């Protein structure tokens, strides 16, 4: 049985629960560790990292961020030059060394920063595990999956988890609602 409040918790609620020691597992990236170390040193001391849970050979989820250039921008050339500058391997590596992110260029992962976990810290282990996972990582949340669709699908999942709908009913209804929102399935 799932605790009732777990069905409506946000990412921040789960993070706070982990920091308080009431949540045992928190799926995230290496960036999460700095906050735990700062905010909950006792919890951090017993925190261990592991690869994402996925079937052998299957994709793992990767949250992504993008640099976009609006069609209406008066500075498209400058924006494109900046995008090329920030997204090359050398600059992605430099950025990842000062901010808790993974590079968007696989070549940057060859650096010892992502390959060497010999210092034994959970942060370097997490960074290496994340880097190793990037080759099979995908953004499993399509761009079309906006908050409106997400909320409709989560509402059906909640109904299935509370027993108000069967898993199949929840899935069928979620598909119908998502298609109605996005105009899909027509």
C-alpha positions, 0 to 999 in steps of 0.5 A: 500500500502506498502512503496517501500523501505520496500520491500528491507529493512534488519533487520538493516534497520528496527531496525534503522527505529524503533529507528528513530521513523519511524517504529511503530512495530518491532518484536524481542526478549528482547535483542532488548530493550537494544539497543533501550534504549541505542540508542534511549531513547525517543523511548524506553520510549514509547516502549511497549512489547507484545506477538508474533502475532499468531493464538490461539494455533499455533506455534510462531517463535523462532530464534535459534542458535546451537552448532555443532561439525564437523565430522572432528574435532580432539577434538570431545570429548572436544567439546561434553563435552563443549556442555553438560556443556553450555546446562544444565539448570543451565548454561543456566540460568546463561548465560541468566542472563548476555546475552540477550538470552533465555535458550534452556532448559525449566527447566531454565525458572522456575527461577524467572528471567523469571517469575517475572515481578513485577519491571514493566520494559519492559525488565522483561515483555519481558523476561516473555512473551518470556519465556511463549511463548517458549512452543509453539515456533518452529524454523519456518525457516527450516535448508534447508532454506538458504540465496539462498532459502530465497532470491528467496522466498523474491523476489517472495513476493516482486513481489506479494506485488507490484502487479506484480504477484498474491499471488498464482503465487508468491507462486507457483513460490517460491515453484518451485525455492526453490525446484530447489535450494534444490533439493526438490519436486523431 
